[in-house]
C-alpha cells in the first residue's frame, strides 16, 4: 500500500486550468482517469486525510504510485480526451458499463447492390441502416414478417441469393410474394433499392403518410371495381398497423428522444435506455457496472452518455436526451452532444407530463435489471471469493492470489512443441493477457525442460520490463510473418487481443510488444502474478521453481495440478496437497488448468495445420503443394492413395500419367509411417499426409 504523500505534487506545480489527469500504479499501469475544470482543485482533493476520503477513493490513491495531467483549452476537449483515455487504457478504478445482455438490431444493408433486411448484433458497420436495439430477436422477425407483405425486400443470405441467380428460380419467399425476387430479375436494382428505402422510412417513424397513401389507393381501386387489388391493399394496411402496434405509442407528439434511467446501490448500478423515435419506443438496451469509484448519479449519467454516443455516428444522437440527473459539466456535455449531432441537442430532466411518466417506466426497468443482475451474480461472486480463500489457505499464502497464471506444454510426439500462458484475475479469465510460446531450443518429449524454459522466458521479460527505460520498437504490422509473435488465438476470445506482432530481437517468445513506458498501455509481461500454476506434477513444479530461483524471484508462489488424481503439488513437499473434490478452490484450479490446456492444444493444432508434414509425396518430382492437397482431398488419406492405380490417380485434375507413375513408385518404395499419437489425448491420428 502506497502512501499518497510520497507522490503528491508540490504546491504550485498543478495548473489551475481544465484538463485530464491519470493515476498510475507502481507498474506504470493507468488505474484511473478523470477530468476537471480546475486540475489544481480536483487533484488536491485526492490528497486529503485518508480517513475523510470515500473508501473506493482511498483504495485508489493508496494503490497509485504517481499522478500526471494534461492541460486542454476547454471543458469539451477535456470530456473528449477523458473518453479516449478510458477506452485506451481501460483503468480498473473507472466506471465500465457492461451490457446486461446482447441486444439485436434490425439492419438494412444499403451498402449492397440489393439491400438486405436482417437481424444484426455487435459493432455497427458503415453503410448499414440500423433500427433498435430490440429486446428480443423474435420481436424483430415478427415485425419484418408483417412488413414484407408491403415492402418485399430481400432477406436471404448471399449464398441463397447467388444460388437463385444461378438456377433462375427464386426461394419460397419469392413464390409467396414476401420478396420481390431481384435475384431472378423480377425487379430492377433501382426498384428494389426504392423498396428498401421506403422500408427504412416507415421504420424511422414516417408511417402516417404511407398509410394514408395506401388508403387512398384502396378507395380508388374499390371505385374502379378492382376488388382484388382493394382487398390486397386493405390487408397491407392491416399488416402495417399490426407492425406499428408492436411499438406502443408513448408520446403524443412525434418526439425523437433517448431516455436514460439509473438504479444503484452502494456497490453496483444499472442503466436502462429507451430509444423513442417518432413518438414510439423503437429500441431498448441496458448496462450494469461495478461502482469502483466514488461516483454519484450525475457521474453515472455522464459515463453512460460517453459510452452511448462516443462511438456512434452523428445521426444516432437524438434532438432530446432525458436523464434523471444532469452531469456536473452540463454545458460541456451538451456542447459535445450537439457537436456529434451537428445541431442543437437538449439535455434535461423531464418535469411533468408523458415524458416524466415514461421516465418512471424506464426507471422501473432499471431497478428490475439491477435486481436481476444481483440475483445472478451473487452466487458467482461469493463462490469466487471462497475459492481464492481456499487456495490461499491450502498453499499457505499470506493473501488470496488475485492474479493467477497457468502454463501448459503441448506437442505431437515431440514435434511442434509449444506452450501456453493463461491469466485469471479475481477468479475470472483475462483473455486479453493470454500468451503463447514456441519452444525452439530443442525438440522432444521433455515437458520438464520445456516448462523451465517457458517460466524463465516469462519472468526474464518481467524483470526486463520492470527495470527498462526508454522506448520499445514499433509494432510489426498484423500481416507480418518473419517474427510471427502471437497472442490469444481468435477462437480463444473472439477479439483482436491476439494479433500477430513482432518480438524483440533474439527472442522467440510469442507475445504482443510493449509500448513506451510513459503512455500507460499494458506491456507484455509487466505484471507479476501472486500464483503460478503448472500443468503437471512434482517434476514440472520443481522445474518452474528452479527457474524462478535462478532469476532471484521469491515473491511468487508455485504449484502444480496433476491430471491423474487432481493432486496439488508444492515445490518443497514430497507429498501432494489433496483438496476435497467438492472444494471451490480445486474447481477454480481445474478451470485454470483446463483453460491453459485448451489454449495450448489450439495453438499446437494451428501450427500443425499451417504446414504439410513430411511424406513420401515430397520426393515426387513436379508434385507441388497444391497437387499434394488435391491428391489428399481426392483419396482422403495417403493410406488410400497407396492402394490406387495409375489410372485412378490420373483422374485427379492436373495430374498426368508420368506424374501418376512417379507417385506409385514413390509410395511403393516408402515404408508406411507409424501412426501419430496425440500425447495430450492419447488419440491415434490417421496418416493423412499432413491434412489435419
VEXZAFI-389656 format. One line per field, with one value per residue (C-alpha): x, y, z; residue in three letters. Coordinates in Angstrom, 1 decimal. Layout:
x [X|...]
y [Y|...]
z [Z|...]
res [ala|...]
//
This chain:
x [0.0|1.5|1.4|-0.2|2.1|5.0|3.9|1.8|2.8|4.4|2.3|2.1|3.0|-0.5|-2.1|-5.4|-6.8|-9.1|-7.5|-7.4|-5.4|-4.2|-3.2|-0.7|0.3|3.9|3.9|3.0|-0.5|-3.1|-5.6|-7.8|-8.6|-10.6|-11.2|-11.7|-12.5|-9.6|-6.9|-5.4|-8.6|-9.6|-6.3|-5.8|-9.0|-7.3|-4.5|-6.7|-6.6|-7.3|-9.9|-12.0|-11.9|-14.6|-13.5|-13.2|-11.2|-9.0|-8.3|-7.4|-5.0|-3.2|-2.9|-1.5|2.2|2.1|-0.2|0.1|-2.1|-2.6|-3.9|-6.5|-8.2|-11.9|-14.1|-15.4|-11.8|-11.4|-14.5|-13.3|-9.8|-11.2|-13.4|-10.5|-8.1|-10.7|-11.2|-7.5|-6.2|-9.2|-8.5|-9.5|-11.0|-13.1|-16.8|-17.1|-20.5|-21.2|-24.3|-26.6|-27.4|-26.8|-29.3|-30.1|-30.9|-32.9|-30.4|-30.9|-27.6|-27.9|-24.3|-25.1|-26.4|-29.5|-30.1|-31.0|-33.1|-31.7|-31.1|-27.6|-25.7|-22.3|-20.5|-22.2|-20.9|-20.6|-23.4|-25.9|-29.1|-30.0|-33.2|-33.4|-31.8|-34.7|-35.2|-35.6|-34.7|-38.0|-39.7|-37.7|-38.6|-42.3|-42.3|-40.3|-42.6|-45.6|-43.9|-42.5|-46.1|-46.0|-42.2|-41.0|-37.3|-34.7|-33.9|-31.9|-28.2|-25.5|-25.3|-29.0|-29.2|-26.3|-27.8|-31.2|-29.3|-27.5|-30.6|-33.1|-35.6|-36.4|-36.7|-40.0|-40.5|-40.3|-43.2|-45.4|-45.0|-42.8|-39.8|-39.7|-37.1|-34.4|-32.3|-34.3|-34.9|-38.5|-37.5|-34.5|-31.8|-33.2|-36.7|-35.5|-33.5|-36.5|-38.4|-35.6|-35.6|-39.4|-39.0|-36.4|-38.7|-41.5|-39.3|-37.9|-41.4|-42.8|-45.8|-48.8|-48.1|-47.6|-50.7|-52.8|-51.5|-52.4|-55.9|-56.4|-55.2|-57.6|-60.5|-59.7|-59.4|-62.8|-64.4|-62.9|-64.4|-60.8|-61.9|-59.0|-56.5|-58.5|-58.6|-54.8|-54.3|-56.6|-54.6|-51.4|-52.7|-53.8|-50.3|-48.6|-50.9|-50.2|-46.5|-47.0|-48.9|-45.8|-44.2|-46.7|-47.4|-45.9|-45.8|-48.5|-46.1|-43.5|-40.7|-37.2|-35.5|-33.4|-34.5|-31.8|-32.6|-30.2|-30.8|-28.0|-26.9|-23.5|-21.7|-23.4|-25.6|-27.8|-28.6|-31.6|-32.0|-35.2|-34.9|-38.0|-38.4|-41.5|-43.2|-42.7|-40.3|-38.1|-35.5|-34.2|-30.8|-29.2|-25.9|-24.6|-21.4|-19.5|-19.1|-15.3|-15.0|-16.9|-19.5|-22.9|-25.9|-24.8|-21.4|-23.0|-25.2|-22.2|-20.3|-23.4|-23.6|-20.0|-20.4|-23.8|-22.7|-18.9|-18.6|-21.9|-22.4|-23.9|-27.3|-27.8|-27.8|-31.5|-32.7|-33.5|-31.8|-33.8|-31.8|-32.5|-29.7|-27.7|-23.9|-21.6|-20.4|-23.8|-22.8|-19.7|-21.7|-24.5|-21.9|-20.2|-23.6|-24.5|-21.2|-21.7|-25.2|-24.4|-27.3|-28.5|-29.3|-31.5|-30.2|-32.6|-34.6|-38.3|-40.6|-44.1|-46.4|-46.0|-42.2|-41.9|-44.3|-42.2|-39.0|-40.6|-41.2|-37.6|-36.6|-38.6|-36.9|-33.5|-34.5|-35.6|-32.4|-30.3|-32.2|-31.9|-28.2|-27.5|-29.5|-27.5|-24.1|-24.4|-23.6|-20.7|-19.1|-19.3|-18.0|-15.0|-14.1|-14.4|-12.3|-9.5|-9.5|-9.4|-6.4|-4.6|-5.2|-4.2|-1.0|-0.1|-0.2|-0.4|-3.3|-5.7|-4.0|-5.8|-3.8|-3.1|-1.0|-1.1|1.4|1.0|3.2|1.8|3.4|2.8|5.4|7.9|7.2|5.8|6.5|4.5|3.4|0.5|0.1|-3.4|-4.3|-7.1|-7.8|-10.2|-11.2|-12.2|-10.3|-8.5|-8.1|-6.5|-3.4|-3.1|0.2|1.6|5.2|7.2|9.8|12.6|15.7|15.1|12.6|11.4|9.1|10.7|8.0|10.1|12.8|10.2|8.4|11.7|12.4|8.9|8.9|12.4|11.4|8.2|9.9|13.0|10.7|9.1|12.4|13.5|10.3|10.3|13.7|13.7|13.6|13.3|11.1|10.3|10.4|7.4|4.9|5.3|2.1|-0.5|0.2|3.9|5.3|9.0|8.8|5.3|4.6|1.3|-1.1|-4.5|-6.0|-9.2|-11.2|-10.0|-11.5|-13.2|-11.3|-8.3|-6.3|-4.3|-2.9|0.4|3.1|6.9|9.1|12.2|15.4|16.7|13.5|11.2|8.6|5.2|3.6|2.4|5.2|5.3|4.8|6.7|6.8|5.0|1.9|0.4|-0.5|0.0|3.3|4.0|4.9|4.9|2.5|3.7|1.2|0.7|0.5|2.0|0.2|1.8|0.0|1.8|3.2|6.3|8.9|7.2|6.7|10.4|11.4|9.2|10.5|14.1|13.6|12.2|15.1|17.7|16.1|16.0|12.2|11.0|7.6|5.7|4.1|4.2|2.0|1.2|-2.0|-1.6|-4.3|-4.5|-5.6|-6.1|-3.4|-1.9|1.9|4.2|7.9|9.3|6.9|7.3|3.6|0.8|-1.9|-5.2|-8.2|-11.7|-13.5|-16.2|-13.7|-14.3|-10.6|-9.9|-12.6|-11.0|-7.6|-9.1|-10.7|-7.4|-5.5|-8.1|-8.1|-4.3|-4.5|-7.2|-5.3|-2.0|-3.7|-5.4|-2.1|-0.3|-3.0|-3.0|0.8|0.5|-2.3|-0.1|2.4|2.2|4.0|6.8|5.5|6.7|5.0|7.7|10.2|8.0|9.4|6.9|4.5|3.9|1.9|-1.4|-1.2|-0.5|-3.5|-5.6|-4.5|-5.3|-8.6|-9.5|-8.4|-8.9|-5.6|-2.1|-3.2|-6.0|-3.6|-1.2|-3.9|-4.9|-3.9|-2.2|-5.5|-7.3|-4.6|-4.8|-8.4|-7.2|-7.3|-3.9|-2.1|-0.6|0.3|4.0|3.5|1.0|3.6|6.2|3.7|3.0|6.8|7.4|4.7|5.7|9.3|8.4|7.6|4.2|4.6|3.8|0.5|0.8|-0.4|-1.6|0.2|-2.4|-5.4|-3.9|-5.8|-4.3|-4.4|-4.9|-2.0|-3.3|-0.2|-0.3|-4.0|-5.4]
y [0.0|3.3|6.5|9.2|11.8|10.1|11.1|14.2|17.1|20.1|23.3|25.3|22.5|21.8|24.4|26.0|25.0|22.5|19.1|15.4|13.5|9.9|7.9|5.1|2.2|1.1|-1.0|2.2|1.0|3.7|2.8|5.9|8.7|11.9|15.4|18.7|22.3|23.1|20.5|22.1|21.9|18.4|16.7|18.4|16.6|13.3|14.2|14.9|12.9|9.3|9.0|11.7|10.0|7.7|4.0|3.5|6.7|5.7|2.4|4.1|6.6|4.0|1.7|4.5|5.4|8.6|11.2|13.1|15.5|17.1|20.6|21.3|24.5|23.8|21.5|19.9|18.9|17.5|15.4|14.1|13.3|11.6|9.3|8.5|7.6|5.5|3.5|3.2|2.4|0.5|1.8|-0.5|2.2|3.9|3.0|0.5|-0.4|-3.9|-4.9|-6.9|-8.9|-8.9|-6.7|-7.3|-4.6|-4.6|-3.7|-2.8|-3.2|-0.1|-0.6|-3.6|-3.6|-5.4|-4.2|-6.9|-6.8|-8.9|-9.1|-7.9|-7.8|-6.3|-3.4|-1.2|-1.2|1.7|2.0|-0.1|1.5|0.3|0.3|-0.7|-2.3|-4.6|-6.7|-10.0|-11.2|-12.8|-9.4|-8.2|-11.2|-10.9|-7.2|-7.9|-10.8|-8.4|-5.7|-7.9|-8.2|-4.4|-4.0|-7.3|-6.6|-9.3|-11.1|-14.1|-14.6|-14.1|-17.8|-18.3|-15.2|-16.4|-19.9|-18.4|-16.3|-19.4|-21.6|-18.9|-19.9|-17.7|-19.0|-19.7|-16.1|-15.1|-17.5|-16.4|-12.7|-11.7|-11.0|-9.1|-11.6|-9.3|-12.5|-13.6|-10.1|-9.6|-6.1|-3.9|-3.0|0.6|-0.6|-2.9|-0.1|2.1|-0.6|-0.8|3.0|3.0|0.3|2.4|5.5|3.5|2.1|5.6|6.7|8.3|6.0|8.3|9.5|6.0|4.5|7.4|6.8|3.2|4.0|6.4|3.7|1.2|3.6|4.2|0.5|-0.1|2.7|1.2|-2.2|-3.7|-5.6|-8.0|-5.1|-3.2|-6.3|-6.7|-3.1|-3.5|-6.5|-4.5|-1.6|-4.1|-5.7|-2.3|-1.3|-4.5|-3.8|-0.4|-1.7|-3.7|-0.3|1.3|5.0|6.6|10.3|12.3|14.3|12.9|13.1|11.8|11.3|8.9|8.4|7.2|6.0|4.7|2.3|2.0|0.8|1.1|-1.4|-1.6|0.4|-0.5|1.8|1.4|3.4|3.7|5.0|6.9|7.8|9.3|9.1|5.4|3.2|1.8|0.2|-0.6|-1.5|-1.8|-1.8|-2.8|-1.6|-2.0|1.3|1.0|4.8|7.1|8.4|9.9|9.5|12.5|10.9|7.6|9.6|11.3|8.0|6.5|9.4|8.9|5.2|5.6|8.3|8.1|5.6|6.1|8.1|11.6|10.6|8.3|11.3|12.5|16.0|15.4|13.4|12.9|12.0|11.5|13.9|16.4|15.9|18.2|19.9|20.1|22.8|20.9|17.6|19.4|21.0|17.7|16.0|18.9|18.7|15.0|15.5|18.6|20.6|21.6|18.8|19.3|17.6|17.9|16.2|15.7|17.6|16.7|15.1|12.0|12.3|12.1|9.1|7.3|8.2|6.5|3.4|3.4|3.7|0.7|-1.3|-0.2|-1.3|-4.7|-5.1|-4.3|-6.8|-9.5|-8.8|-9.1|-12.3|-13.9|-12.6|-13.2|-16.9|-16.4|-13.6|-15.5|-18.7|-16.9|-15.3|-18.6|-20.4|-17.9|-18.1|-21.9|-21.8|-19.3|-21.5|-24.7|-23.3|-21.3|-17.9|-14.7|-13.4|-14.6|-14.9|-12.2|-12.9|-16.5|-17.5|-21.1|-22.7|-25.9|-27.6|-29.3|-31.3|-34.2|-36.9|-34.3|-32.2|-28.6|-28.1|-25.1|-23.6|-21.5|-19.0|-18.1|-15.4|-15.4|-12.2|-12.3|-15.8|-14.7|-15.3|-12.3|-13.4|-10.3|-11.2|-14.8|-15.6|-18.4|-19.6|-21.6|-23.9|-23.8|-24.6|-28.3|-30.9|-33.9|-35.1|-33.3|-31.4|-30.6|-28.9|-27.0|-25.8|-24.5|-22.6|-21.1|-19.9|-18.5|-16.6|-15.2|-13.9|-12.7|-10.5|-9.3|-8.3|-6.5|-4.6|-3.8|-2.0|-0.9|2.8|4.2|3.1|-0.2|-0.9|0.0|-2.8|-5.0|-4.9|-7.6|-9.4|-9.7|-13.3|-13.2|-12.9|-14.3|-13.1|-14.4|-13.6|-15.1|-17.1|-15.6|-18.6|-18.1|-14.8|-13.6|-10.3|-8.7|-9.1|-11.9|-10.2|-11.3|-8.8|-8.6|-9.8|-8.3|-9.3|-12.7|-13.6|-16.3|-15.7|-15.0|-12.1|-8.6|-6.0|-3.2|0.5|3.2|3.4|6.7|6.0|3.7|0.8|-2.7|-4.2|-7.8|-9.3|-6.3|-7.6|-10.4|-13.0|-14.0|-17.6|-19.7|-22.9|-25.5|-28.4|-31.4|-33.0|-32.7|-32.6|-29.7|-27.8|-28.3|-27.0|-23.9|-23.2|-23.7|-21.1|-18.6|-19.2|-18.7|-15.3|-14.3|-14.1|-15.2|-13.5|-15.6|-18.9|-22.0|-25.1|-27.9|-29.7|-33.3|-34.6|-38.3|-37.7|-33.9|-33.5|-30.1|-30.3|-27.7|-27.3|-28.3|-31.1|-34.8|-35.4|-33.6|-31.4|-33.1|-30.8|-32.2|-32.9|-30.5|-27.7|-24.5|-23.9|-27.2|-26.4|-23.0|-24.6|-27.1|-24.4|-22.6|-25.7|-26.8|-23.4|-23.5|-27.0|-25.9|-22.9|-24.8|-27.6|-25.0|-23.3|-26.6|-27.7|-24.4|-24.6|-28.2|-27.2|-24.5|-26.9|-30.2|-32.9|-34.9|-37.7|-39.9|-37.4|-34.8|-36.7|-36.9|-34.5|-32.0|-32.5|-29.2|-28.3|-27.7|-31.1|-32.8|-31.2|-32.2|-35.8|-36.0|-34.3|-36.8|-40.0|-38.9|-40.1|-41.4|-44.9|-44.9|-43.3|-46.3|-48.7|-46.6|-47.5|-45.2|-44.7|-43.7|-41.2|-39.7|-38.9|-36.1|-32.8|-31.5|-34.9|-36.5|-40.2|-39.6|-37.9|-40.7|-43.3|-41.4|-41.3|-45.1|-45.8|-43.4|-44.9|-48.4|-47.8|-45.9|-47.9|-47.0|-44.4|-45.2|-43.8|-40.4|-40.3|-37.1|-37.1|-34.8|-37.0|-40.4|-40.5|-42.2|-39.8|-41.1|-40.8|-38.3|-36.8|-33.7|-32.8|-32.0]
z [0.0|-1.1|0.9|-1.2|0.3|-1.4|-4.8|-4.0|-6.4|-4.9|-4.3|-7.5|-9.8|-10.8|-13.2|-12.5|-15.9|-17.5|-18.1|-17.7|-15.1|-14.8|-11.7|-12.3|-10.0|-9.4|-12.6|-14.6|-15.4|-15.6|-12.9|-13.0|-15.5|-14.6|-15.9|-14.2|-14.8|-12.5|-12.2|-9.1|-7.1|-8.3|-7.8|-4.4|-3.2|-3.6|-1.1|1.9|5.1|4.1|6.8|5.1|1.6|0.3|0.7|-3.0|-3.5|-0.6|-2.2|-5.5|-4.1|-1.9|-5.0|-7.1|-7.2|-9.3|-10.9|-14.1|-16.0|-19.5|-19.9|-22.6|-23.7|-22.9|-20.9|-24.1|-25.0|-21.6|-22.0|-25.3|-24.0|-20.9|-23.0|-25.4|-22.5|-20.7|-23.9|-24.5|-21.0|-19.5|-16.0|-13.2|-11.0|-13.6|-14.2|-17.0|-18.2|-19.4|-21.5|-19.3|-22.4|-26.1|-27.9|-31.6|-34.1|-37.3|-40.1|-43.8|-45.8|-48.0|-48.9|-51.1|-54.7|-53.5|-49.9|-47.4|-44.2|-41.4|-37.6|-36.5|-33.3|-32.4|-33.8|-36.4|-40.0|-42.4|-44.9|-42.9|-41.6|-38.1|-36.1|-32.4|-30.5|-29.6|-26.5|-28.5|-32.0|-32.4|-32.0|-35.0|-37.1|-36.3|-37.3|-40.5|-41.4|-41.3|-43.2|-46.0|-47.3|-48.1|-48.6|-50.2|-49.6|-49.9|-46.6|-47.9|-47.3|-50.1|-50.7|-51.2|-53.4|-55.7|-55.9|-57.0|-59.6|-60.9|-61.1|-62.2|-59.5|-56.5|-53.0|-51.2|-50.2|-53.8|-54.6|-51.8|-52.5|-49.5|-51.7|-54.9|-56.2|-57.6|-57.9|-60.9|-62.4|-61.3|-60.3|-61.3|-58.7|-58.7|-57.9|-55.2|-53.6|-53.7|-51.8|-49.2|-48.7|-48.2|-45.6|-43.8|-43.9|-42.4|-39.7|-39.0|-38.0|-41.2|-41.1|-41.4|-44.9|-46.3|-44.7|-46.0|-49.5|-49.3|-48.1|-51.0|-53.4|-51.8|-52.2|-55.8|-56.6|-55.0|-57.1|-60.2|-59.1|-58.8|-55.7|-55.6|-55.6|-53.0|-50.8|-51.1|-50.2|-47.2|-46.0|-46.5|-44.3|-41.6|-41.6|-41.3|-38.4|-36.6|-37.0|-35.6|-32.6|-31.6|-30.8|-28.4|-28.8|-25.7|-26.6|-28.3|-30.5|-32.9|-30.4|-31.1|-27.7|-25.7|-22.0|-19.6|-16.1|-13.4|-10.5|-8.0|-4.6|-2.8|-5.0|-8.4|-10.8|-13.7|-16.6|-18.9|-22.2|-24.2|-27.7|-28.8|-32.4|-33.9|-30.5|-30.2|-28.4|-31.1|-29.0|-25.6|-24.1|-20.6|-18.9|-15.5|-13.7|-10.5|-8.7|-8.4|-8.0|-5.7|-8.2|-7.8|-10.1|-12.2|-12.8|-13.8|-16.3|-17.8|-18.2|-19.8|-22.3|-23.2|-23.8|-25.6|-28.1|-28.0|-30.9|-32.6|-35.8|-35.5|-36.7|-33.7|-31.3|-31.0|-30.6|-26.9|-24.2|-21.0|-17.8|-14.1|-13.1|-15.0|-15.3|-13.4|-16.6|-18.2|-20.7|-21.9|-22.2|-24.1|-26.4|-27.0|-27.9|-30.2|-32.0|-32.6|-33.9|-35.9|-34.4|-31.0|-28.5|-25.4|-22.3|-19.4|-16.6|-17.5|-15.0|-16.0|-18.5|-20.7|-20.7|-17.0|-16.9|-19.5|-17.5|-14.5|-16.6|-17.7|-14.0|-13.1|-15.8|-14.5|-11.0|-12.2|-14.2|-11.1|-9.0|-11.7|-12.1|-8.4|-8.2|-11.0|-9.8|-6.0|-6.1|-8.6|-6.6|-3.4|-5.0|-6.5|-3.2|-1.3|-4.0|-3.8|0.0|0.0|-2.4|-0.2|2.9|1.2|-0.2|2.8|1.1|3.0|0.9|-1.8|-5.2|-7.2|-10.3|-11.3|-14.3|-15.6|-18.0|-20.1|-22.7|-25.8|-28.7|-31.0|-30.4|-29.7|-32.7|-32.8|-29.1|-27.8|-24.5|-23.3|-20.5|-19.4|-16.8|-14.3|-12.2|-9.3|-10.4|-14.0|-17.2|-18.6|-22.2|-23.5|-21.5|-22.7|-24.3|-26.5|-26.8|-29.4|-27.9|-30.5|-28.4|-28.8|-29.9|-28.0|-25.3|-22.4|-20.7|-17.7|-19.7|-21.8|-18.6|-17.2|-20.4|-20.6|-17.0|-17.4|-20.5|-19.0|-15.9|-17.6|-19.6|-16.4|-14.9|-18.1|-18.3|-14.6|-14.9|-18.6|-19.5|-23.0|-25.9|-27.4|-31.2|-33.3|-33.8|-36.8|-39.0|-38.3|-41.6|-40.8|-40.8|-40.0|-36.2|-36.0|-32.5|-31.4|-28.6|-27.9|-30.7|-32.2|-31.2|-27.6|-27.0|-30.2|-30.0|-31.7|-28.5|-30.1|-33.2|-34.5|-33.9|-33.8|-30.9|-29.5|-31.4|-30.5|-28.6|-30.0|-27.3|-28.9|-27.3|-28.0|-28.0|-25.4|-26.0|-24.3|-20.5|-20.4|-22.5|-19.9|-22.2|-20.9|-21.6|-22.4|-19.1|-16.8|-14.1|-11.8|-10.6|-7.0|-8.0|-10.9|-11.7|-13.9|-15.6|-14.2|-11.1|-8.9|-11.8|-13.6|-10.3|-9.4|-12.9|-12.5|-9.0|-10.2|-13.0|-10.5|-8.1|-10.9|-11.6|-7.9|-7.8|-4.4|-4.0|-6.5|-5.2|-7.4|-7.5|-10.0|-10.7|-11.8|-14.1|-12.9|-9.3|-9.4|-6.7|-5.9|-5.7|-4.0|-4.7|-1.3|-0.4|-1.1|-0.7|-2.6|-1.1|-1.5|-1.7|-1.3|-4.5|-3.5|-2.9|-4.8|-4.7|-6.5|-9.0|-9.8|-10.2|-12.6|-14.6|-14.9|-15.8|-18.4|-20.0|-20.3|-21.8|-24.3|-25.3|-25.8|-27.8|-30.0|-30.8|-31.4|-33.9|-35.6|-36.1|-37.4|-39.8|-41.4|-42.8|-44.6|-42.6|-44.3|-46.5|-49.5|-51.8|-51.0|-53.2|-56.3|-59.0|-60.3|-57.4|-55.6|-52.5|-54.4|-56.2|-52.9|-51.3|-54.4|-54.0|-50.3|-50.9|-53.7|-51.9|-48.3|-47.0|-48.0|-47.0|-49.6|-52.1|-51.7|-53.0|-56.0|-59.6|-62.1|-63.9|-60.7|-59.8|-63.3|-62.5|-60.2|-62.0|-63.0|-62.8|-65.9|-66.4|-65.9|-62.5|-61.5|-62.3|-60.2|-57.3|-57.4|-57.4|-54.5|-52.4|-53.2|-52.1|-48.9|-45.7|-44.2|-41.4|-37.8|-36.7|-35.0|-31.4|-29.7|-26.4|-24.8|-25.5|-26.4|-29.7|-32.7|-35.7|-39.2|-41.6|-44.0|-45.5|-43.4|-43.7|-40.2]
res [unk|unk|unk|unk|unk|unk|unk|unk|unk|unk|unk|unk|unk|unk|unk|unk|unk|unk|unk|unk|unk|unk|unk|unk|unk|unk|unk|unk|unk|unk|unk|unk|unk|unk|unk|unk|unk|unk|unk|unk|unk|unk|unk|unk|unk|unk|unk|unk|unk|unk|unk|unk|unk|unk|unk|unk|unk|unk|unk|unk|unk|unk|unk|unk|unk|unk|unk|unk|unk|unk|unk|unk|unk|unk|unk|unk|unk|unk|unk|unk|unk|unk|unk|unk|unk|unk|unk|unk|unk|unk|unk|unk|unk|unk|unk|unk|unk|unk|unk|unk|unk|unk|unk|unk|unk|unk|unk|unk|unk|unk|unk|unk|unk|unk|unk|unk|unk|unk|unk|unk|unk|unk|unk|unk|unk|unk|unk|unk|unk|unk|unk|unk|unk|unk|unk|unk|unk|unk|unk|unk|unk|unk|unk|unk|unk|unk|unk|unk|unk|unk|unk|unk|unk|unk|unk|unk|unk|unk|unk|unk|unk|unk|unk|unk|unk|unk|unk|unk|unk|unk|unk|unk|unk|unk|unk|unk|unk|unk|unk|unk|unk|unk|unk|unk|unk|unk|unk|unk|unk|unk|unk|unk|unk|unk|unk|unk|unk|unk|unk|unk|unk|unk|unk|unk|unk|unk|unk|unk|unk|unk|unk|unk|unk|unk|unk|unk|unk|unk|unk|unk|unk|unk|unk|unk|unk|unk|unk|unk|unk|unk|unk|unk|unk|unk|unk|unk|unk|unk|unk|unk|unk|unk|unk|unk|unk|unk|unk|unk|unk|unk|unk|unk|unk|unk|unk|unk|unk|unk|unk|unk|unk|unk|unk|unk|unk|unk|unk|unk|unk|unk|unk|unk|unk|unk|unk|unk|unk|unk|unk|unk|unk|unk|unk|unk|unk|unk|unk|unk|unk|unk|unk|unk|unk|unk|unk|unk|unk|unk|unk|unk|unk|unk|unk|unk|unk|unk|unk|unk|unk|unk|unk|unk|unk|unk|unk|unk|unk|unk|unk|unk|unk|unk|unk|unk|unk|unk|unk|unk|unk|unk|unk|unk|unk|unk|unk|unk|unk|unk|unk|unk|unk|unk|unk|unk|unk|unk|unk|unk|unk|unk|unk|unk|unk|unk|unk|unk|unk|unk|unk|unk|unk|unk|unk|unk|unk|unk|unk|unk|unk|unk|unk|unk|unk|unk|unk|unk|unk|unk|unk|unk|unk|unk|unk|unk|unk|unk|unk|unk|unk|unk|unk|unk|unk|unk|unk|unk|unk|unk|unk|unk|unk|unk|unk|unk|unk|unk|unk|unk|unk|unk|unk|unk|unk|unk|unk|unk|unk|unk|unk|unk|unk|unk|unk|unk|unk|unk|unk|unk|unk|unk|unk|unk|unk|unk|unk|unk|unk|unk|unk|unk|unk|unk|unk|unk|unk|unk|unk|unk|unk|unk|unk|unk|unk|unk|unk|unk|unk|unk|unk|unk|unk|unk|unk|unk|unk|unk|unk|unk|unk|unk|unk|unk|unk|unk|unk|unk|unk|unk|unk|unk|unk|unk|unk|unk|unk|unk|unk|unk|unk|unk|unk|unk|unk|unk|unk|unk|unk|unk|unk|unk|unk|unk|unk|unk|unk|unk|unk|unk|unk|unk|unk|unk|unk|unk|unk|unk|unk|unk|unk|unk|unk|unk|unk|unk|unk|unk|unk|unk|unk|unk|unk|unk|unk|unk|unk|unk|unk|unk|unk|unk|unk|unk|unk|unk|unk|unk|unk|unk|unk|unk|unk|unk|unk|unk|unk|unk|unk|unk|unk|unk|unk|unk|unk|unk|unk|unk|unk|unk|unk|unk|unk|unk|unk|unk|unk|unk|unk|unk|unk|unk|unk|unk|unk|unk|unk|unk|unk|unk|unk|unk|unk|unk|unk|unk|unk|unk|unk|unk|unk|unk|unk|unk|unk|unk|unk|unk|unk|unk|unk|unk|unk|unk|unk|unk|unk|unk|unk|unk|unk|unk|unk|unk|unk|unk|unk|unk|unk|unk|unk|unk|unk|unk|unk|unk|unk|unk|unk|unk|unk|unk|unk|unk|unk|unk|unk|unk|unk|unk|unk|unk|unk|unk|unk|unk|unk|unk|unk|unk|unk|unk|unk|unk|unk|unk|unk|unk|unk|unk|unk|unk|unk|unk|unk|unk|unk|unk|unk|unk|unk|unk|unk|unk|unk|unk|unk|unk|unk|unk|unk|unk|unk|unk]
//
